[in-house]
Amino acid sequence: MFIHIGDDHVIQSKDVVAIIDNSLVASSSIIEEMLFNQRKNRQVVETDDYEAKSIVITNDVIYFSPLSVFTLKKRANMMSTLNKLEDFSEETEE
C-alpha cells in the first residue's frame, strides 16, 4: 500500500524504515550525521513550503514531511486496516 506523506509525495508503506519527530534531530548526533551523509548523496527530499514536523526514513531516501508523526501513523494504520477488510465487490445483488 501507499502512504501520502505530504508535499505531493506518496511512498510505499513497505519501504518505510522509521518515522521520527523532527524535533529529535537536534538532540541526536547520530541522526544529524545520517542526514548530513544522505544530503551529500542527494538522498534527502526536504519540504518546500512548510516547516517539517517529521522525518520519514525509507530504504533509499529520507523525506521531510509537514505532517506529524501521529498523522502519518494513523495513515499507515488506516491502510493496514483496509488491507484486512474482506472484498465483497464481486458479490451480486439478488
Helices and strands as residue ranges (DSSP letters): E 2-6, E 9-12, G 13-15, E 16-21, G 22-27, H 29-40, E 44-45, E 54-58, E 62-65, H 69-84
